[in-house]
């Protein structure tokens, strides 16, 4: 398998690595959200802080991994946050809350925005190179 003509092999490898990381992070968030509460990692950030950190990282990772259609990527991430929250109705001992969804969606959106700015900056610098 060769690299596409418009991309370097390095860029292709980084895209694959970023996508694997993003999907792994999505799976880890699903486990932490839907799995047993005692097996969930806890930080000293409070519940909203933990949610915000997880979803800003998810937005950043997915935003860097999937750059072609940002609107579709953003819609996917927001739907994912809502789905994770709704699935908590089926998880014993878990409680779905609109406040958690709001924090998650906002944090994911901030991560997606940061990814867009970072990607724009990288592309701008690449265009200015000889």
N, C-alpha and C positions, 0 to 999 in steps of 0.2 A: 504494500500500500504506500503510494507516494503522497507527497504533499500537494495540495491544490496550487495552481500556478500563481494565484494572487496572495498566497500566504506562505510564510516561511515554516519550516518544520518545527521550529521553536514555538511559533505562535499556535500551530495546530496542537502540539503537545501540551502547551499551557491551557488551551481551551478544554482539552480532555481532562486535565487535572482539575481545573476549576469546576467543571461540570460534575465530576465524581465527588469533589468536596461539597458542592452545593446540595447534591442529592443525598449524600451521607449526612449532612447537617439537617436536612429536612426529615430524614428518617430518625435521627437522634431527637429532634424536637417532638416528633410524633410519639416516640417511646417515652420521653420525659413527661409529655402531656397526658398520655393515655395509659401508661404503665402504672405499676404500684407506686404510690407516693413515697414510700420509704426507700425506693431504689432510685429516686430522682436526685440529681445533684442539687445541692443548696449552696447559695452564695449569700453573703451578708448585704444584699442589695434590696431586700424586700421583694414581695411578689411581683409588683409592677416593674421593678428594676430587673429582675430575672427575665421576665417576659420581654422587656424592651431590649435587653442585651441579646437574647436568643434571636429575636426577629429582626433586629437591625443587622446582625451578622448574616442571617438568612437572606435578607434583601440585598445586602452587599455582594454576597457570594453568587446568588442567582443573577443579579444584575451584571456582574462581571462575566459570568459564564454564558449568558444568553443575551447578546448585544444586538441581534438583527432587528427584532421587533419589540421595542421597549414597552409599548402599550399592552401588547399581548403578554409579555413577561410580567408586567405589573398586575394585570388582571389575574393571571395564574397565581401569583404570590398572595394576593388579597383573598382570592377564593380559597386557597390552601389554609390561610389563617382562620377563615370562617369555618371551613370543614373540620379542622382540628378542634375548634371550640364546640361545634355541634356534636362531634363524636364523643365528647365528654359526657353527654347524656347517657351513653351506653356503657361507660366505664364506671364500675363500682367505686364509690368514695370520691368521685370527681364531680365538679360542678361547673357547668358552662355559664359564663357571665358576659353580658354585653360589654362591661368595662374592660374585661380581658381582651375581647376582640378589638375594641377601640385602641388599646395600648399596642396590641400585636400589629394591627394594620398600620397604625401611624409609624411605629418603629420600622416595620418592613418597608414602608414608603420612604422613610429617611435613608435606609440602607440602599434602596434602589436609586434614589437621587444622588447619593454619594458615589455609587458605581457609575452612573451616567457622567457625572463631573470628572471622575478619575479617568474614565475611558476617553472622554472628550479631550482631556489634557494630554493623555498619552498619544492619541491620534494627531493632535496639533503639533506635538514635538516631533513625531515621526515624519510629518509632512515637511517640517522645516529642515530636516537633515538632508545633506547633499546626496 
